[in-house]
Every structure is written in C-alpha cells, then in structure tokens.
Amino acid sequence: MISRKPPKKKNIYAREGFVIVALSWILISALGAVPLVLTHEIPHYIDAFFEMVSGFTTTGSSILTNVEALSHTSLFWRSFSHWIGGMGILVFVIAFVPIASGRSMHILKAEVPGPVVGKLVSKVRATARILYVIYAAMTFIEVILLLAGGMSLFDSLLNAFGTAGTGGFAIKNASIAAYHSAYFDWVITIFMILFGINFNLFYFVLIGKIKDALRSEELHYYLGVILIAIIIITINILPMYNNILDAIRYSSFTVGSTITTTGFVVCDYDKWPLLSQMVILILIFVGACSSSTGGGIKISRIVMYFKNAKRELKQSLHPHSVQTIKFENQPIDQGVIRSIHGYLVIYLIIFVISLLILSCFKIDFTSAFSAVATCLNNVGPGMNVVGPVGNFSSLSDISKLVLSFDMLAGRLEIFPMLLLFAPSTWRK
C-alpha cells in the first residue's frame, strides 16, 4: 500500500540490500528500453530490453545489425548506460543522494563486484564518492588522449564511456577497427586494462601508498595472466600478419578487451587459430579484478580456488597438519571460502540451465555456449553467430530473456538475482 507516512524501520540489512539492488537494476533496464522503442530505432521491446540490460550491466552484447543507423541521442544513451552501470547505479545514488539509513554498506556489497567488499574510509557515502571521483577522472583523461589523436569529441566521449564501464558498445559497425589507428588501439587497450584493476589500488596511489598498491597479489596475477595470454596469442597469430608489431597490437587489444570483459573489437578473432580462440574463451571466464568495472568470475576468486585446492591436496597427504590459506598476506576467513564455492556451484547451475534452454532453439553449440559465457560474464561478443562480426538479433525472444537474466546475474554476482525467487526473502 502506497503511503506518505515514513516507515518506522529505515535500516537496510543484507536481505533488503540484495532485493533493492536486484529490483533497481531490473527496473532501470526496463525503463531504459522505453526511449529506444518510442523512437522506433529498436521497435521490438524485448530487443530494446536486451540492449539496455546489456548496456547497464556493461556486457556490450547487441541485437543491432547496423549501429551507425542510430541517432546520436540513442548512441549516447546506450554508451552512457555503460558508464553509469560500470561503477554501479546505486553506488552513484549513495555517493550523491542523502540516504537516511546507516546500513547502506549492504547496497555497496550487493552491487560492487568481488568476493570481499570493504570501505576505503569510515563512511560508505565517502567511499562511494571517492570511487566515482577516480572513475570520472580516469574517463576524462582517456577522452583527452583520444581527442589528442584526432578522434571527434562525440566519438571520444562514447568510446571512453565504453572503456570505463568495460562495456564495449560500439558506435561504428566495425567497432574500434573502424578507426584504423594504432594510437587509438593502444590508448584504449591501456585504459581497458586500467579499468580492470581494483579501484582500491588507485586510492592507495592517491594517498601516497604506492608500494602497498604495487604489492597487491591480485594485481600481480591479473597482469601476469594478461602478459602470458598476449605472448601465447602473438606467437600463434604471427604468421597471419605482416609484422610482429601488428600481431602484438591485435593480441594485446583482444586480451585486454576480453579479460576486462569490455568487448571492443579490432579484428575478427573467429579467424584466428584454435589455440588463440581457446585462450580467449578461458579469459572470458577468468575476468578482471574485484572492485573494478570488469566482469567474469574475478581473478581473486580464481586464485582462492587454486589455493584452496592446494590446501586440500596437502591436507590429504598430511591429515593432522593445519593449513591456512592466505590472500593479500591475510588469512582468508572460512566464510569467504564457503561463499566462493557456493558462487561457483550456482554459477555452473545457471550456466547449464541457460545452455539447455538456448539449445531448444536453432543455434549451434559453439554459438550457444559462447553466448551464455559472454552474457553471464558480461563480456559482449561470443563466437560464430554471436561472434565479433555477428550479433544476437537472430536469437529467439526466450533466448534473449534468458541471456538478459544471465547478464544481470553476472553483473550483480548472482546472489541478488536468485534471492528474488526465494520465498524466505519476502517473509517478514
């Protein structure tokens, strides 16, 4: 019942935080699709809903066959949805709109990706503001660098939105490849990788704790995976290109775009050798760092999985020994271990169910598998039909709705979306 009478209890607990975040993201996506339908640029509502879910979740998957046919207004709205969704819709609200509740930390935890979310300073609102100031400043710097290379202001702004949110909505049919510029490729590559780093580390740099930032274990693994992937793909695709510099540029851009789940494209990697495609597929699942704008399972979780597996192996050899898992030089709480294992199990269940539903329609396995993988991990392009030169327009409406759920679940770390279906969530 709607009433002007303020509620007696204003505290936001974990359950309320999850529900608020999940419903807010569904509502903003549903409303965000309306302008695209009203302008008749995407007349079918499910297509428009899919497009805006993809925008706000920073996935970048699209049903559009000719993006250049859109008006500048629609192009701006699509790309701006990336920028707002990248750091978080409700993080923006917390940062700039007064909230009476002292429990807004639960909203931050539900929306900011990663197994562990903490405050940079004592107040949640101040933390949200710091995150957005860093986010906006980095976006502005990228815009200036793109302008310096000769890109128009409109294109620079929208491509920076896509990079910052690691979303990858292209404003050209050929994506970034349309500019035919090594300078633009390298600028965007560097910023995609930067936006995939934990934003807490940028805060440490700002306050002078540069050594603490550089000692980050997650950062080391993140940059290590990127470097190894670039080397493997460069060697593998070298015979396809005229010189090693082009091979390094294309492999670096594609690796940066994939691991950060941005989804920008400078070449058709569907034509690359199988080894390179397998590396790309692995990177789709790995994802970026926690507390970044990137998607995927996250580097921190992957490291914790391996460390826990190593502990279990040692425990089986030495049953009476006490093995402690450490990450970032801190012991990992058993609650976090249980949480990441629960996340993986539910992730796999959603993946399998989504794949089964898509397989009911006319689509090949590679396209279906990569479509679910790219949407659940918020990457953008998949392979074959939904590959870098394809799109999602040929999929059925049911498939698009399933993939829309996957995009929302992937962006919100699964649990907020699933809790909407739990009867206990709605009990007093």
N, C-alpha and C positions, 0 to 999 in steps of 0.2 A: 504494500500500500504506500503511495507517494504522500509524503507529509513534509511540511516546513519545520516541524519540530525536530531539533537536532538529536541525534542518537545519544543515549546515556553513555555507551561504551565506545570510545574513539580509538582505542589501542588496536594496532594491526599485528596479529600474530602470524605464525608461519602459514597456517591454512588460509587465512584471509589474504596474505601477501601473494600466495600462489594463484588464488582464484582471481584477485584483482588484476594481476599481470596477464593471465591467460585470456580472460574476458576482454580486457582492454585491447589486446593485440588482435583478437578476432573482430571486435567492433571497429577499430581503426582501419583494418583491412577492408571490411565490408563497406564502410563509408567512403574510403579512399577510392573504391572502384566506381562509385557513382558518377564522378565527373567524366570518366572515360566512356561510360555508357551514354550519358547525356549529350556528349559531343559527337556521338556515333563513330568515334575513332576506333573503339572496341565495342561494337553494339551488343554482343552476347555477354550477359552479366557474369556467367561462370568464368569466361575467358578474362574479363576485367578483374574479377576477384582473384583469380590465379596470378595475374600480372602484378596486382598490388600486394598480395601476400609475398610474392617473390621479391617485390621492392622493399617492403618494410623489414622482412627477415634477412635482407641483404643476400639473397640467393642469386638473383640475376637470370634465372630461367625465364624464357619468354615464349609467348604464343604468336608474336608478331613476325610476319614474313618480310615486311618492308618497314623497318623502324623509321626510315627517313621520310616516310609519308605522314608521320605525326606532326602536329603543330608544335611550335616552340613551347607553348604552355604545357602541353601534355608531356613533352620530353623533359621539361624542368620538373614537373610533378613526380614523374617516375624516378628521376635521379635524386631528387630531394628526399624521397621516401627512404632511399638508401642511407642518406646522411643522418636522418632522424633515427632510423632503426639501428644504425651501426652501434652507437653508444647506448641506445635504449630509449624508448618513448617515455617511460615513466621515470627513468633517471633524469631526463630533461625536466619533467614536471617537478621532481624532488628538488632539482637544482635551483629552479627559478620561481616556483609557486609555493607559498607558505602551506605547510601541512601540519595540522594540529597534533597528529599522533607522534608519539615518541618511538614508535615501533616501525618506522619506515625502512629500517635495515632489512626487514623481511622482503620488502619490494625489491630492494637492491640485490639481495641474494637470488631472488627468483628471476631477475632479468639479466644480470651480468654473468656471462658465461664462465665456467670453470668449476672444478670440484670444491674449491675453497674461496670465499669472497670476504675480504676484510676492509675496514675503514682506513683511509690514508691519514685522517685526522679524527679528532674525537667525535665530531658531529657528522651524521650521514649527509646532511644537506651541503656542508662544506666539501665533503668528499666528492659528491656529485658535481659540484661547481668546478672543482679542480680538474676532474676528468674531462668535463666539457670545454674548459678553457684550453687544456692541452690539445684536445681533439680539434677545436676550431683553429688554433694557431698552426697546427701541422697542415690542416686543409688549406689555410691561407698561403702558407709557404709553397705548397705544391702548385696552387693557382698561379702564383708569381713566376715560378720556374717554367711552367707551361707557356705562359704569356711571353716569357723571355725567348722561348724557342720559336715564336711566331704563331702559336695557336690562338684562335679568336677567344675573346672573353667568355662568350657563351659556352663554347666547347671546353675551355679550360675549367670553368666552374663545374660543369656537369661531369666531366671526367674526373675531377678532383672529388666530387661527391661520391662517385662510384668507387674510387680508390680508397677514400677514407672509411667508408662503410663496408669496404671489401665486398661490394655488391656486384659491380660489373655490368650494370645495364648499359649497353652501348647506345650511342646516338648516331652511329653510322652502321650500315648493313654489314660492313666488313670489320666492325669493332675498331680496335686501335690500329689494326693493319691498314685501315683506310688512309692514314696519315703518311705512310711510307717514310717514317723518320726514326732513325736510330736514337736520336736525342730524346724524343718523346717516349720511346720504348724503355730507355734506361731510367728516365725520371720516374715513370710510372712503376717500373719494376722495383726501384729502391723504396718508393713510398708504400707499395703494397706490402713489402717485407716489414717496413717500419710499423705499419698499422696492424700487423700480425703479432707484434711484441706486446707483452703485458704492460699496460699503461702505468702500473705502479712503478715500473723501472724508469719511465720518463720523469715521474715525480721525484724519484731519488736523484736523478741527474740535476733537476731544477734546484733542489735544496742542497746540492753540493756533495751528495753521497754517490759519486760516480763509481768508486771502487765497489760499493755494495751492489750497484746495478750490474756492473761487469762480472761480478762473481755469481750471478744468477745461474743456477743449474739448468733451469728450464730454457733460458736464453741460449746456453751452450748447446743443448740438444737440438733446439729449434734451428739455429744457424748451421749446426753440423749436418742435420738431415737435408737442409737446403743445399749445402755445398756438395754433399755426396750425390744427391739426385742430379744436380747440374752437371757434374763430372760424368756420370754414367750416361745421361741423355746426350750430352755434347759428343762424346766418343761414338755413341750409337748412331747419331744422325749426321755426323760429319760428312760421309760420302754423298749425302743429298744436297749439300750446299757448296757454294763456290769457295768459301774460305772459313777458317776456324772462328773468325770474329762473328760472322753471321750465325754460326752454329751455337756459339756461346750466348749471343744475344737472344735468340729464339728459345733456347733451353732455359736460360735464366728467367725470362719473362713468363714462360709457361709454368715453370716450377713455382715461381713467386705467386702467380695468379692462382694456381691450384692449391698449394698448401695453405694460403691465406683465405681460400675459398672466395676469391674475388670473381674470377670467371671471365676477365678480359681475354681477348684472343688476338694474336699477331700472325698465326699460321694455323693450318689445318693439321692438327696432330693425329687425326684419324689416318693420315697417310704415312705416319712415322712407323718405324719397325716395331714389332710386338713388344720387345723389351722396354722401349720408351713408353709405350702405352700402359704397360703393367706398372711401371714406376709412377706414372700419373695417377692410375687407379688407386695405388697404395696411398699416395699423397692426399687424395680426396677424403680418405677415411682418417688419416692422421690429423689434419687440421693445424691450426695455429696455436698460439699460447693462450692460457686462461686470462681473463680480464682484458682481452683485446677485442677488436671488432670482427675477428675471424671466426669461422665455424669449425665443423669437424669434431672428432672425439676429444681433441686437445692433446698437445704434447705432454702436459703434466700427467694426464691420466695414463697415456701410453707408457711413460716412464714408471709410474707407480705399478702398473700391471706387471711389467718386466721385473721390477724389484721384488714384488710380492711372489712372483713365480720362482725367482731365485731363492727367496727365503724358504718357500715350501720345499724346494729341492734340497736345500741344506738341512731343513728340519727332518726330512725323511732319512737322510744319511746320519744325522745326529739328533735323535728324538728328544734327548734331555737338554739340548742346548737352548739358550734363549736368543732368539734372533729379532733384532729391531730394524725396522725399515726407516730410513731417513731420506727426506727430500728437502732441498734447500738448507741442508745442515740442521734440520729439525726433525725429531721423531714424528712419524705420521700416526695420528690417532686411529684406533681401530674403527671408529665410527666412519672416518673418511674412507678407509679400505672397504668397509661394507657398502658404503654409498657408491663407490666407483664400480664395484662388482654388480650391484643392483642396477646401476645405469647401463652397464654392458649387456646384461641379460635382457632388460626391457628394450634396449636399442635393437638387439638382434630379433626379438619377437616382432617389433614394429616393422623392421626391415623385411622379414619373411612374409608377414601378412600382406604388406603393401605389394611385394613382388608377386604374390599369388593372385591378388586382385587384378593387377595390371596384366598378368598372363592370361586372364579370361578374355582379353580383347586382342585384336590382331596387331601384335607387336613382337618383334624378335627378342630373344633372350638378352642379348648384349644391350639393346636399347632399353629394355625394361629394367634390367639390373642397374645400368648406369643412371637411368632416370631416378630410381629410388635412392641410389647412393648420392647423387648430386643434390637432390632435394633435401634429404634427411641431413646431409652435411652442409647445406647452404652454399654449394659451390657455383652452380649455374649450368654450363654446358656439360653434357654427358658424352656418349659415343653413338655412332651410327645415326639413327633417325634424329636423336636429340643431341647430336654432336656439335662441334664448334661452327659448322656451316649449316646446321639444321635448327629446328625449334620444336616446341611442344604442341603446336597447333593441331597436329594430326591425331593426338590422343583423345580418347573418349572423355565426356564430361565427368563420369565417375572417376576415371583415372586422374583427371585434373584436381578433383576434390580430395582424393586420397593423397596426392602429392602436395596439395596445399596444407593438409594436416601435417604431413611429414616436414614441410618447411617450417611451420610454426613450432612443431615439437623439437626440431633440431635447433632452432634459434633460442628457444626457452629451456633447453636442456631437459626435455621430455616430461619431467615430473609435473610442472604446472598444467600441461595439457591433459595428461592422464587423470589428474585429480578431479577434473571436471566430470569424469564419468564414474567416480567413486561415490556410492551412496553416503558413506560416512562424512564426506566433505560438506554435505548440505544439512547434516543433523546439527542441532544446537549443542 
